[in-house]
Amino acid sequence: MDTIESTISKSGSASYLVPLQQFIFKFLVKSLIGADPSSSKEISESGYIMLDRWLALQILPTVHIGKEVIGRGEAEFGLNQKECIHNLLFILGFNAFGGFSVFLPSLVSALVSDKTGLQEKIRKEVREKGGSTLSFDSVKEMPLVLSVVYETLRLNPPVPLQYGRARKNFQLSSHDSVFDIKKGELLCGFQTLVMRDPKIFEEPESFKADRFMNEKGSELLSYLYWSNGPQTGSPTASNKQCAAKDYVVLTAALFVAYAFRRYDSITGDSSSITAVEKAK
Ligand code: HEM
């Protein structure tokens, strides 16, 4: 209770799993074994973690740890269990966690640094639309939120460089030139430049929250390339487009919608939130 109390006064709340485990471990070692864990620094600090690990291995065969995805990898994609686990870890850690770790801070930064009353407009939209429970589907009814997400991806593509080796000879065209590309040549695309093309995007260097709204705005989606392909395209086994291209957008939209249902306003700068005003 001392630990919990001091954490509450320091951080406003305390999670209780660890203090409870520390307490019950000490109590049981004393009462069951007749030994005092504090006589060994190692046991008193991490004895309960040692028991957690030991226990986990004992009960692993009986505990559900969400192996359905691994089963699908084996049954539908012909992978063995080890390959499935490696692929899942790579997608989880690199593609998904890595991608969002770069993207979400730039999204928050765009929201808190706006000076045009954007938060007020978003607040209105997310409270009027999308029903009582937010979901991947309900945020599709929030055009401003989606446009803000697209505009952030346009100005700050989280993975700006793409490489690919030509599979055949072909001609690569830009607005005013044609380049002969030979099979085997290494190509590099720089999204940051592509998505600031003044021939496509009006005032390409400015953040325009509603840029992708309405019919004219949605035509720009075929020039939004953050996923290594146009937002109007689809990932296939041969094009290397982000497999989660739609879920990335919807997840970010959910995050924005949730934040502005919870808060009336969020104040901050490019790295910190300095104040939040709870929804009244
Ligand atoms: C903000 C988050 C994300 C960003 C910015 C992002 C961006 C990208 C980009 C740029 C590529 C192409 C890489 C290249 O070939 O050079 C890519 C590929 C890929 N992404 Fe994402 N991604 C994100 C989240 C996710 C998530 C959540 C998943 C899966 C759950 C995912 C799965 C994949 C996979 C499997 C590929 C490889 C596709 C292939 O080579 O055929 N990504 N992603």
py3Dmol code that shows the C-alpha trace and the ligand (Angstrom):
import py3Dmol

protein = """\
ATOM      1  CA  MET A   1       0.000   0.000   0.000  1.00  0.00           C
ATOM      2  CA  ASP A   2       2.954   2.351   0.636  1.00  0.00           C
ATOM      3  CA  THR A   3       4.157   1.772  -2.917  1.00  0.00           C
ATOM      4  CA  ILE A   4       0.677   2.298  -4.325  1.00  0.00           C
ATOM      5  CA  GLU A   5       0.138   5.458  -2.258  1.00  0.00           C
ATOM      6  CA  SER A   6       3.421   7.031  -3.274  1.00  0.00           C
ATOM      7  CA  THR A   7       2.812   6.215  -6.962  1.00  0.00           C
ATOM      8  CA  ILE A   8      -0.659   7.765  -6.753  1.00  0.00           C
ATOM      9  CA  SER A   9       0.714  10.948  -5.249  1.00  0.00           C
ATOM     10  CA  LYS A  10       3.511  11.088  -7.856  1.00  0.00           C
ATOM     11  CA  SER A  11       1.596  10.103 -10.996  1.00  0.00           C
ATOM     12  CA  GLY A  12      -2.088  10.441 -10.151  1.00  0.00           C
ATOM     13  CA  SER A  13      -2.772   6.702 -10.432  1.00  0.00           C
ATOM     14  CA  ALA A  14      -1.032   3.404  -9.732  1.00  0.00           C
ATOM     15  CA  SER A  15      -1.460   0.078 -11.472  1.00  0.00           C
ATOM     16  CA  TYR A  16      -1.751  -2.620  -8.843  1.00  0.00           C
ATOM     17  CA  LEU A  17      -0.685  -5.901 -10.500  1.00  0.00           C
ATOM     18  CA  VAL A  18       3.003  -5.507  -9.697  1.00  0.00           C
ATOM     19  CA  PRO A  19       2.612  -4.240  -6.097  1.00  0.00           C
ATOM     20  CA  LEU A  20       0.132  -7.057  -5.419  1.00  0.00           C
ATOM     21  CA  GLN A  21       2.521  -9.663  -6.796  1.00  0.00           C
ATOM     22  CA  GLN A  22       5.401  -8.198  -4.792  1.00  0.00           C
ATOM     23  CA  PHE A  23       3.345  -8.274  -1.630  1.00  0.00           C
ATOM     24  CA  ILE A  24       1.894 -11.779  -2.023  1.00  0.00           C
ATOM     25  CA  PHE A  25       5.329 -13.154  -2.960  1.00  0.00           C
ATOM     26  CA  LYS A  26       6.928 -11.737   0.185  1.00  0.00           C
ATOM     27  CA  PHE A  27       4.054 -12.900   2.373  1.00  0.00           C
ATOM     28  CA  LEU A  28       4.030 -16.455   0.932  1.00  0.00           C
ATOM     29  CA  VAL A  29       7.792 -16.917   1.087  1.00  0.00           C
ATOM     30  CA  LYS A  30       7.693 -15.900   4.749  1.00  0.00           C
ATOM     31  CA  SER A  31       4.597 -17.879   5.753  1.00  0.00           C
ATOM     32  CA  LEU A  32       5.027 -21.000   3.606  1.00  0.00           C
ATOM     33  CA  ILE A  33       8.792 -21.396   3.405  1.00  0.00           C
ATOM     34  CA  GLY A  34       9.822 -19.641   6.595  1.00  0.00           C
ATOM     35  CA  ALA A  35      12.439 -17.577   4.721  1.00  0.00           C
ATOM     36  CA  ASP A  36      12.832 -13.810   4.491  1.00  0.00           C
ATOM     37  CA  PRO A  37      13.129 -12.688   0.852  1.00  0.00           C
ATOM     38  CA  SER A  38      14.751  -9.426   1.906  1.00  0.00           C
ATOM     39  CA  SER A  39      17.867 -11.327   3.000  1.00  0.00           C
ATOM     40  CA  SER A  40      18.757 -11.604  -0.718  1.00  0.00           C
ATOM     41  CA  LYS A  41      18.790  -8.457  -2.849  1.00  0.00           C
ATOM     42  CA  GLU A  42      18.141 -10.446  -6.035  1.00  0.00           C
ATOM     43  CA  ILE A  43      15.172 -12.350  -4.582  1.00  0.00           C
ATOM     44  CA  SER A  44      13.647  -9.341  -2.902  1.00  0.00           C
ATOM     45  CA  GLU A  45      13.830  -7.258  -6.084  1.00  0.00           C
ATOM     46  CA  SER A  46      12.935  -9.814  -8.716  1.00  0.00           C
ATOM     47  CA  GLY A  47      11.838 -13.036  -6.987  1.00  0.00           C
ATOM     48  CA  TYR A  48       8.251 -12.448  -8.084  1.00  0.00           C
ATOM     49  CA  ILE A  49       9.351 -12.058 -11.742  1.00  0.00           C
ATOM     50  CA  MET A  50      11.290 -15.327 -11.548  1.00  0.00           C
ATOM     51  CA  LEU A  51       8.141 -17.059 -10.335  1.00  0.00           C
ATOM     52  CA  ASP A  52       6.088 -15.386 -13.109  1.00  0.00           C
ATOM     53  CA  ARG A  53       8.417 -16.827 -15.773  1.00  0.00           C
ATOM     54  CA  TRP A  54       8.498 -20.256 -14.170  1.00  0.00           C
ATOM     55  CA  LEU A  55       4.716 -20.264 -13.847  1.00  0.00           C
ATOM     56  CA  ALA A  56       4.158 -19.081 -17.412  1.00  0.00           C
ATOM     57  CA  LEU A  57       6.027 -22.084 -18.808  1.00  0.00           C
ATOM     58  CA  GLN A  58       3.998 -24.482 -16.624  1.00  0.00           C
ATOM     59  CA  ILE A  59       0.620 -23.183 -17.690  1.00  0.00           C
ATOM     60  CA  LEU A  60       1.404 -22.223 -21.295  1.00  0.00           C
ATOM     61  CA  PRO A  61      -0.131 -25.372 -22.832  1.00  0.00           C
ATOM     62  CA  THR A  62      -3.482 -24.607 -21.192  1.00  0.00           C
ATOM     63  CA  VAL A  63      -3.674 -20.855 -21.718  1.00  0.00           C
ATOM     64  CA  HIS A  64      -5.232 -19.205 -24.740  1.00  0.00           C
ATOM     65  CA  ILE A  65      -2.683 -16.830 -26.270  1.00  0.00           C
ATOM     66  CA  GLY A  66      -4.524 -15.974 -29.497  1.00  0.00           C
ATOM     67  CA  LYS A  67      -3.051 -18.554 -31.844  1.00  0.00           C
ATOM     68  CA  GLU A  68      -5.838 -18.248 -34.415  1.00  0.00           C
ATOM     69  CA  VAL A  69      -3.732 -16.075 -36.737  1.00  0.00           C
ATOM     70  CA  ILE A  70      -0.903 -18.609 -36.643  1.00  0.00           C
ATOM     71  CA  GLY A  71      -3.404 -21.356 -37.523  1.00  0.00           C
ATOM     72  CA  ARG A  72      -4.558 -19.319 -40.541  1.00  0.00           C
ATOM     73  CA  GLY A  73      -0.989 -18.758 -41.698  1.00  0.00           C
ATOM     74  CA  GLU A  74      -0.462 -22.508 -41.654  1.00  0.00           C
ATOM     75  CA  ALA A  75      -3.789 -23.524 -43.199  1.00  0.00           C
ATOM     76  CA  GLU A  76      -4.260 -20.758 -45.778  1.00  0.00           C
ATOM     77  CA  PHE A  77      -0.722 -19.686 -46.690  1.00  0.00           C
ATOM     78  CA  GLY A  78       1.269 -22.903 -46.340  1.00  0.00           C
ATOM     79  CA  LEU A  79       3.695 -21.466 -43.760  1.00  0.00           C
ATOM     80  CA  ASN A  80       5.013 -23.474 -40.852  1.00  0.00           C
ATOM     81  CA  GLN A  81       4.472 -22.286 -37.299  1.00  0.00           C
ATOM     82  CA  LYS A  82       7.914 -20.723 -36.979  1.00  0.00           C
ATOM     83  CA  GLU A  83       7.580 -18.804 -40.256  1.00  0.00           C
ATOM     84  CA  CYS A  84       4.148 -17.508 -39.178  1.00  0.00           C
ATOM     85  CA  ILE A  85       5.498 -16.264 -35.869  1.00  0.00           C
ATOM     86  CA  HIS A  86       8.473 -14.555 -37.526  1.00  0.00           C
ATOM     87  CA  ASN A  87       6.206 -12.855 -40.068  1.00  0.00           C
ATOM     88  CA  LEU A  88       3.748 -11.740 -37.400  1.00  0.00           C
ATOM     89  CA  LEU A  89       6.533 -10.321 -35.237  1.00  0.00           C
ATOM     90  CA  PHE A  90       7.985  -8.476 -38.222  1.00  0.00           C
ATOM     91  CA  ILE A  91       4.612  -6.986 -39.206  1.00  0.00           C
ATOM     92  CA  LEU A  92       3.794  -6.106 -35.597  1.00  0.00           C
ATOM     93  CA  GLY A  93       7.149  -4.549 -34.728  1.00  0.00           C
ATOM     94  CA  PHE A  94       8.354  -3.080 -38.019  1.00  0.00           C
ATOM     95  CA  ASN A  95       5.409  -2.310 -40.309  1.00  0.00           C
ATOM     96  CA  ALA A  96       2.674  -1.583 -37.784  1.00  0.00           C
ATOM     97  CA  PHE A  97       4.366  -0.350 -34.587  1.00  0.00           C
ATOM     98  CA  GLY A  98       7.213   1.321 -36.486  1.00  0.00           C
ATOM     99  CA  GLY A  99       4.891   3.009 -38.995  1.00  0.00           C
ATOM    100  CA  PHE A 100       2.444   4.344 -36.399  1.00  0.00           C
ATOM    101  CA  SER A 101       5.285   5.481 -34.123  1.00  0.00           C
ATOM    102  CA  VAL A 102       6.371   7.888 -36.856  1.00  0.00           C
ATOM    103  CA  PHE A 103       2.899   8.786 -38.126  1.00  0.00           C
ATOM    104  CA  LEU A 104       0.867   9.439 -34.958  1.00  0.00           C
ATOM    105  CA  PRO A 105       3.210  12.110 -33.508  1.00  0.00           C
ATOM    106  CA  SER A 106       3.038  14.061 -36.784  1.00  0.00           C
ATOM    107  CA  LEU A 107      -0.762  13.776 -36.687  1.00  0.00           C
ATOM    108  CA  VAL A 108      -0.939  15.118 -33.126  1.00  0.00           C
ATOM    109  CA  SER A 109       1.485  17.874 -34.048  1.00  0.00           C
ATOM    110  CA  ALA A 110      -0.690  18.902 -37.012  1.00  0.00           C
ATOM    111  CA  LEU A 111      -3.756  19.058 -34.746  1.00  0.00           C
ATOM    112  CA  VAL A 112      -2.183  21.066 -31.937  1.00  0.00           C
ATOM    113  CA  SER A 113      -0.272  23.527 -34.114  1.00  0.00           C
ATOM    114  CA  ASP A 114      -3.271  24.562 -36.244  1.00  0.00           C
ATOM    115  CA  LYS A 115      -4.288  28.214 -35.916  1.00  0.00           C
ATOM    116  CA  THR A 116      -7.433  28.137 -38.086  1.00  0.00           C
ATOM    117  CA  GLY A 117     -10.004  26.742 -35.658  1.00  0.00           C
ATOM    118  CA  LEU A 118      -9.587  23.184 -36.945  1.00  0.00           C
ATOM    119  CA  GLN A 119     -10.112  21.546 -33.541  1.00  0.00           C
ATOM    120  CA  GLU A 120     -13.518  23.179 -33.235  1.00  0.00           C
ATOM    121  CA  LYS A 121     -14.603  21.860 -36.649  1.00  0.00           C
ATOM    122  CA  ILE A 122     -13.299  18.369 -35.898  1.00  0.00           C
ATOM    123  CA  ARG A 123     -15.014  18.384 -32.507  1.00  0.00           C
ATOM    124  CA  LYS A 124     -18.320  19.213 -34.154  1.00  0.00           C
ATOM    125  CA  GLU A 125     -17.947  16.502 -36.807  1.00  0.00           C
ATOM    126  CA  VAL A 126     -16.886  13.688 -34.477  1.00  0.00           C
ATOM    127  CA  ARG A 127     -19.726  14.414 -32.052  1.00  0.00           C
ATOM    128  CA  GLU A 128     -22.427  14.751 -34.706  1.00  0.00           C
ATOM    129  CA  LYS A 129     -21.403  11.822 -36.876  1.00  0.00           C
ATOM    130  CA  GLY A 130     -20.424   8.200 -36.440  1.00  0.00           C
ATOM    131  CA  GLY A 131     -23.044   7.026 -33.931  1.00  0.00           C
ATOM    132  CA  SER A 132     -22.484   6.387 -30.242  1.00  0.00           C
ATOM    133  CA  THR A 133     -19.717   3.778 -30.586  1.00  0.00           C
ATOM    134  CA  LEU A 134     -16.727   4.555 -32.767  1.00  0.00           C
ATOM    135  CA  SER A 135     -15.557   1.897 -35.193  1.00  0.00           C
ATOM    136  CA  PHE A 136     -13.593   1.501 -38.436  1.00  0.00           C
ATOM    137  CA  ASP A 137     -16.915   1.884 -40.260  1.00  0.00           C
ATOM    138  CA  SER A 138     -18.292   4.867 -38.359  1.00  0.00           C
ATOM    139  CA  VAL A 139     -15.239   7.062 -39.016  1.00  0.00           C
ATOM    140  CA  LYS A 140     -15.915   6.691 -42.744  1.00  0.00           C
ATOM    141  CA  GLU A 141     -18.780   9.161 -42.106  1.00  0.00           C
ATOM    142  CA  MET A 142     -16.269  11.840 -41.003  1.00  0.00           C
ATOM    143  CA  PRO A 143     -14.890  13.535 -44.135  1.00  0.00           C
ATOM    144  CA  LEU A 144     -12.963  16.280 -42.327  1.00  0.00           C
ATOM    145  CA  VAL A 145     -11.223  13.811 -40.008  1.00  0.00           C
ATOM    146  CA  LEU A 146     -10.266  11.626 -42.985  1.00  0.00           C
ATOM    147  CA  SER A 147      -9.024  14.658 -44.912  1.00  0.00           C
ATOM    148  CA  VAL A 148      -6.837  15.722 -41.967  1.00  0.00           C
ATOM    149  CA  VAL A 149      -5.362  12.215 -41.842  1.00  0.00           C
ATOM    150  CA  TYR A 150      -4.669  12.243 -45.612  1.00  0.00           C
ATOM    151  CA  GLU A 151      -3.181  15.741 -45.493  1.00  0.00           C
ATOM    152  CA  THR A 152      -0.806  14.719 -42.691  1.00  0.00           C
ATOM    153  CA  LEU A 153       0.290  11.685 -44.708  1.00  0.00           C
ATOM    154  CA  ARG A 154       0.798  13.914 -47.763  1.00  0.00           C
ATOM    155  CA  LEU A 155       3.002  16.494 -46.063  1.00  0.00           C
ATOM    156  CA  ASN A 156       4.833  14.078 -43.750  1.00  0.00           C
ATOM    157  CA  PRO A 157       4.924  10.637 -45.364  1.00  0.00           C
ATOM    158  CA  PRO A 158       6.159   8.389 -42.525  1.00  0.00           C
ATOM    159  CA  VAL A 159       8.239   6.238 -44.944  1.00  0.00           C
ATOM    160  CA  PRO A 160       9.457   8.798 -47.468  1.00  0.00           C
ATOM    161  CA  LEU A 161      11.867   6.693 -49.552  1.00  0.00           C
ATOM    162  CA  GLN A 162      11.025   3.700 -51.716  1.00  0.00           C
ATOM    163  CA  TYR A 163      13.346   1.491 -53.681  1.00  0.00           C
ATOM    164  CA  GLY A 164      12.584  -1.020 -56.413  1.00  0.00           C
ATOM    165  CA  ARG A 165      14.467  -2.862 -59.148  1.00  0.00           C
ATOM    166  CA  ALA A 166      12.951  -2.722 -62.658  1.00  0.00           C
ATOM    167  CA  ARG A 167      11.555  -6.147 -63.662  1.00  0.00           C
ATOM    168  CA  LYS A 168      11.601  -5.230 -67.361  1.00  0.00           C
ATOM    169  CA  ASN A 169      12.582  -2.401 -69.718  1.00  0.00           C
ATOM    170  CA  PHE A 170      10.011   0.370 -69.601  1.00  0.00           C
ATOM    171  CA  GLN A 171       9.480   4.094 -69.987  1.00  0.00           C
ATOM    172  CA  LEU A 172       8.866   6.198 -66.927  1.00  0.00           C
ATOM    173  CA  SER A 173       6.967   9.407 -67.632  1.00  0.00           C
ATOM    174  CA  SER A 174       6.712  12.604 -65.625  1.00  0.00           C
ATOM    175  CA  HIS A 175       4.659  15.711 -66.541  1.00  0.00           C
ATOM    176  CA  ASP A 176       7.231  16.856 -69.090  1.00  0.00           C
ATOM    177  CA  SER A 177       9.825  14.084 -69.653  1.00  0.00           C
ATOM    178  CA  VAL A 178      10.142  10.388 -70.464  1.00  0.00           C
ATOM    179  CA  PHE A 179      12.959   8.232 -69.073  1.00  0.00           C
ATOM    180  CA  ASP A 180      14.141   4.912 -70.508  1.00  0.00           C
ATOM    181  CA  ILE A 181      14.520   2.419 -67.668  1.00  0.00           C
ATOM    182  CA  LYS A 182      16.447  -0.821 -68.198  1.00  0.00           C
ATOM    183  CA  LYS A 183      15.579  -4.137 -66.585  1.00  0.00           C
ATOM    184  CA  GLY A 184      17.516  -4.563 -63.325  1.00  0.00           C
ATOM    185  CA  GLU A 185      18.088  -0.852 -62.694  1.00  0.00           C
ATOM    186  CA  LEU A 186      17.532   0.359 -59.160  1.00  0.00           C
ATOM    187  CA  LEU A 187      14.917   3.093 -58.828  1.00  0.00           C
ATOM    188  CA  CYS A 188      14.282   5.336 -55.869  1.00  0.00           C
ATOM    189  CA  GLY A 189      11.109   7.307 -55.258  1.00  0.00           C
ATOM    190  CA  PHE A 190      10.953  10.232 -52.847  1.00  0.00           C
ATOM    191  CA  GLN A 191       7.361  10.675 -51.696  1.00  0.00           C
ATOM    192  CA  THR A 192       7.952  13.997 -49.944  1.00  0.00           C
ATOM    193  CA  LEU A 193       8.711  15.605 -53.299  1.00  0.00           C
ATOM    194  CA  VAL A 194       6.081  13.717 -55.294  1.00  0.00           C
ATOM    195  CA  MET A 195       3.301  14.729 -52.915  1.00  0.00           C
ATOM    196  CA  ARG A 196       4.269  18.417 -53.046  1.00  0.00           C
ATOM    197  CA  ASP A 197       3.924  18.594 -56.813  1.00  0.00           C
ATOM    198  CA  PRO A 198       2.551  22.104 -57.538  1.00  0.00           C
ATOM    199  CA  LYS A 199       0.965  20.839 -60.765  1.00  0.00           C
ATOM    200  CA  ILE A 200      -1.331  18.616 -58.654  1.00  0.00           C
ATOM    201  CA  PHE A 201      -1.582  20.232 -55.226  1.00  0.00           C
ATOM    202  CA  GLU A 202      -2.534  23.876 -54.785  1.00  0.00           C
ATOM    203  CA  GLU A 203      -0.188  25.609 -52.321  1.00  0.00           C
ATOM    204  CA  PRO A 204       1.636  22.311 -51.883  1.00  0.00           C
ATOM    205  CA  GLU A 205       3.713  23.414 -48.888  1.00  0.00           C
ATOM    206  CA  SER A 206       0.732  24.375 -46.714  1.00  0.00           C
ATOM    207  CA  PHE A 207      -1.314  22.120 -44.490  1.00  0.00           C
ATOM    208  CA  LYS A 208      -4.900  22.429 -45.741  1.00  0.00           C
ATOM    209  CA  ALA A 209      -7.137  20.428 -43.470  1.00  0.00           C
ATOM    210  CA  ASP A 210     -10.003  20.133 -45.971  1.00  0.00           C
ATOM    211  CA  ARG A 211      -7.857  19.502 -49.056  1.00  0.00           C
ATOM    212  CA  PHE A 212      -9.160  15.963 -49.611  1.00  0.00           C
ATOM    213  CA  MET A 213     -12.846  16.762 -48.983  1.00  0.00           C
ATOM    214  CA  ASN A 214     -15.650  16.729 -51.553  1.00  0.00           C
ATOM    215  CA  GLU A 215     -15.474  15.464 -55.108  1.00  0.00           C
ATOM    216  CA  LYS A 216     -12.518  17.605 -56.161  1.00  0.00           C
ATOM    217  CA  GLY A 217     -10.595  16.621 -53.048  1.00  0.00           C
ATOM    218  CA  SER A 218     -11.232  12.925 -53.483  1.00  0.00           C
ATOM    219  CA  GLU A 219      -9.757  13.105 -57.010  1.00  0.00           C
ATOM    220  CA  LEU A 220      -6.449  13.985 -55.328  1.00  0.00           C
ATOM    221  CA  LEU A 221      -6.416  10.580 -53.609  1.00  0.00           C
ATOM    222  CA  SER A 222      -4.884   9.039 -56.723  1.00  0.00           C
ATOM    223  CA  TYR A 223      -1.826  11.258 -56.071  1.00  0.00           C
ATOM    224  CA  LEU A 224      -1.500  10.340 -52.396  1.00  0.00           C
ATOM    225  CA  TYR A 225       1.389   7.884 -52.304  1.00  0.00           C
ATOM    226  CA  TRP A 226       2.343   7.382 -48.642  1.00  0.00           C
ATOM    227  CA  SER A 227       1.596   3.623 -48.867  1.00  0.00           C
ATOM    228  CA  ASN A 228       3.964   3.101 -51.804  1.00  0.00           C
ATOM    229  CA  GLY A 229       1.078   3.355 -54.257  1.00  0.00           C
ATOM    230  CA  PRO A 230      -1.943   5.571 -54.832  1.00  0.00           C
ATOM    231  CA  GLN A 231      -4.595   5.761 -52.113  1.00  0.00           C
ATOM    232  CA  THR A 232      -7.082   4.639 -54.791  1.00  0.00           C
ATOM    233  CA  GLY A 233      -5.016   1.492 -55.547  1.00  0.00           C
ATOM    234  CA  SER A 234      -4.939  -1.890 -53.842  1.00  0.00           C
ATOM    235  CA  PRO A 235      -2.047  -3.847 -52.378  1.00  0.00           C
ATOM    236  CA  THR A 236      -1.378  -7.072 -54.282  1.00  0.00           C
ATOM    237  CA  ALA A 237       1.308  -9.743 -54.109  1.00  0.00           C
ATOM    238  CA  SER A 238       3.175  -7.993 -56.949  1.00  0.00           C
ATOM    239  CA  ASN A 239       3.059  -4.254 -56.173  1.00  0.00           C
ATOM    240  CA  LYS A 240       4.595  -3.875 -52.682  1.00  0.00           C
ATOM    241  CA  GLN A 241       1.900  -1.412 -51.576  1.00  0.00           C
ATOM    242  CA  CYS A 242       1.289  -1.264 -47.816  1.00  0.00           C
ATOM    243  CA  ALA A 243      -0.916  -4.219 -46.932  1.00  0.00           C
ATOM    244  CA  ALA A 244      -2.687  -2.136 -44.277  1.00  0.00           C
ATOM    245  CA  LYS A 245      -3.159   1.017 -46.356  1.00  0.00           C
ATOM    246  CA  ASP A 246      -6.867   1.380 -45.499  1.00  0.00           C
ATOM    247  CA  TYR A 247      -6.506   0.336 -41.863  1.00  0.00           C
ATOM    248  CA  VAL A 248      -3.728   2.855 -41.268  1.00  0.00           C
ATOM    249  CA  VAL A 249      -6.047   5.668 -42.385  1.00  0.00           C
ATOM    250  CA  LEU A 250      -9.045   4.345 -40.444  1.00  0.00           C
ATOM    251  CA  THR A 251      -7.012   3.710 -37.270  1.00  0.00           C
ATOM    252  CA  ALA A 252      -5.659   7.255 -37.357  1.00  0.00           C
ATOM    253  CA  ALA A 253      -9.188   8.597 -37.983  1.00  0.00           C
ATOM    254  CA  LEU A 254     -10.459   6.588 -34.994  1.00  0.00           C
ATOM    255  CA  PHE A 255      -7.705   8.071 -32.864  1.00  0.00           C
ATOM    256  CA  VAL A 256      -8.657  11.642 -33.860  1.00  0.00           C
ATOM    257  CA  ALA A 257     -12.383  10.992 -33.409  1.00  0.00           C
ATOM    258  CA  TYR A 258     -11.829   9.459 -29.978  1.00  0.00           C
ATOM    259  CA  ALA A 259      -9.550  12.301 -28.873  1.00  0.00           C
ATOM    260  CA  PHE A 260     -12.083  14.988 -29.799  1.00  0.00           C
ATOM    261  CA  ARG A 261     -15.015  13.190 -28.273  1.00  0.00           C
ATOM    262  CA  ARG A 262     -13.009  13.043 -25.063  1.00  0.00           C
ATOM    263  CA  TYR A 263     -11.496  16.533 -25.163  1.00  0.00           C
ATOM    264  CA  ASP A 264     -12.831  19.942 -26.186  1.00  0.00           C
ATOM    265  CA  SER A 265      -9.323  21.074 -26.988  1.00  0.00           C
ATOM    266  CA  ILE A 266      -5.734  19.867 -26.958  1.00  0.00           C
ATOM    267  CA  THR A 267      -2.877  22.356 -26.658  1.00  0.00           C
ATOM    268  CA  GLY A 268       0.752  21.637 -27.360  1.00  0.00           C
ATOM    269  CA  ASP A 269       3.680  21.893 -29.727  1.00  0.00           C
ATOM    270  CA  SER A 270       5.642  19.615 -32.029  1.00  0.00           C
ATOM    271  CA  SER A 271       6.654  17.244 -29.229  1.00  0.00           C
ATOM    272  CA  SER A 272       4.483  17.790 -26.128  1.00  0.00           C
ATOM    273  CA  ILE A 273       0.874  18.175 -25.106  1.00  0.00           C
ATOM    274  CA  THR A 274       0.734  20.992 -22.568  1.00  0.00           C
ATOM    275  CA  ALA A 275      -2.986  21.087 -21.727  1.00  0.00           C
ATOM    276  CA  VAL A 276      -6.197  19.204 -22.407  1.00  0.00           C
ATOM    277  CA  GLU A 277      -9.695  20.485 -21.801  1.00  0.00           C
ATOM    278  CA  LYS A 278     -12.142  17.666 -21.019  1.00  0.00           C
ATOM    279  CA  ALA A 279     -15.399  17.572 -23.008  1.00  0.00           C
ATOM    280  CA  LYS A 280     -18.146  19.463 -21.182  1.00  0.00           C
TER     281      LYS A 280
END
"""
ligand_1 = """\
43
HEM
C 1.362 4.404 -40.198
C 1.583 3.131 -40.368
C 2.193 2.551 -41.635
C 2.919 3.136 -42.633
C 3.338 4.578 -42.745
C 3.224 2.110 -43.607
C 3.919 2.323 -44.798
C 4.298 1.333 -45.665
C 5.107 1.511 -46.846
C 5.650 2.843 -47.339
C 5.307 0.302 -47.407
C 6.144 -0.011 -48.660
C 7.563 -0.312 -48.233
C 8.498 -0.534 -49.405
O 8.328 -1.516 -50.134
O 9.423 0.281 -49.583
C 4.626 -0.659 -46.579
C 4.622 -1.995 -46.832
C 3.970 -2.905 -46.023
N 3.151 -2.631 -44.958
Fe 2.763 -0.823 -44.178
N 2.680 0.941 -43.194
C 2.039 1.158 -41.987
C 1.345 0.258 -41.218
C 1.209 -1.071 -41.546
C 0.443 -2.022 -40.772
C -0.430 -1.665 -39.551
C 0.602 -3.225 -41.372
C 0.037 -4.572 -41.030
C -0.790 -4.815 -40.055
C 1.454 -3.031 -42.528
C 1.871 -4.013 -43.377
C 2.712 -3.830 -44.452
C 3.271 -4.916 -45.238
C 3.045 -6.400 -45.010
C 4.058 -4.332 -46.231
C 4.869 -5.058 -47.300
C 4.105 -5.161 -48.580
C 4.922 -5.841 -49.679
O 6.139 -5.652 -49.747
O 4.303 -6.572 -50.460
N 1.784 -1.707 -42.614
N 4.003 -0.009 -45.538
"""
view = py3Dmol.view(width=600, height=400)
view.addModel(protein, "pdb")
view.setStyle({"model": 0}, {"cartoon": {"style": "trace"}})
view.addModel(ligand_1, "xyz")
view.setStyle({"model": 1}, {"stick": {}})
view.zoomTo()
view.show()
